[in-house]
Amino acid sequence: MEREQELYPPIKALLEGQGYEVKGEVGAADVMACRGSEPPVIVELKLRFSLSLFHQAITRLSVTDLVYVAVTRPTGRTARRALKDNLAMCRRLGLGLITVRDDGRAEVHCDPGPYAPRKSKKRTQRLLREFNRLEGDPNAGGATRHGIVTAYRQDALRCAAYLAENGAAKGSVVAQATGVTKATTLMRDNHYGWFEKVEKGVYALTSVGSEGLIHWAYSWEAE
């Protein structure tokens, strides 16, 4: 679909199928529907999700609690994530969400109403563990995920620094010297390519590991 007007017929048909009388461009509303003495339904149309779409819909909440946003159904590699994220946004704001497929089918993903999301204790605990494990404050808030210093990377840096200074060593020795209790597992998994096994239980630093110590020196020194 190339024009917002193309969204109107499927939306109109959907609402009329539920017994509403539907009219387009009523005042500032893209679509307005009435059914008997019930509060009116307002639908704001856009070809795709945007901040202005949500602004418009929130403004319409001063008229009625029954406000929907309607967009063409997202397609492509990021479509599923875009739909999921914006559906969560609609629920959080108390808005309904309708998408229109290329074949003209309109689908309601959620209706307007109050939203009280359940807190995930598991996610909260995972985030708190990462917070407590992270030494210092090595990351600028708002930085991209690429180049983020995690507690795991800091542990890897401790192990790498020990090997750089002392040469190949047993995992148990590295663990005791650095305080990284899972040093053996960390070096064996070798997610960054920094370590190599020279014999059973003994690990050495690779050239990639030496480069990693230089590249991540700021986060190491920040501790």
Secondary structure, 3 states (H helix, E strand, C coil): CCCHHHHHHHHHHHHHCCCCEEEEEECCEEEEEECCCCCCEEEEECCCCCHHHHHHHHHHCCCCCEEEEEEECCCCCCHHHHHHHHHHHHHHHCCEEEEECCCCCEEEEECCCCCCCCCCHHHHHHHHHHHHHCCCCCCCCCCCCCCCCCHHHHHHHHHHHHHHHHCCEEHHHHHHHHCCCCHHHHHHHCCCCCEEEEECCEEEECHHHHHHHHHCHHHHHCC
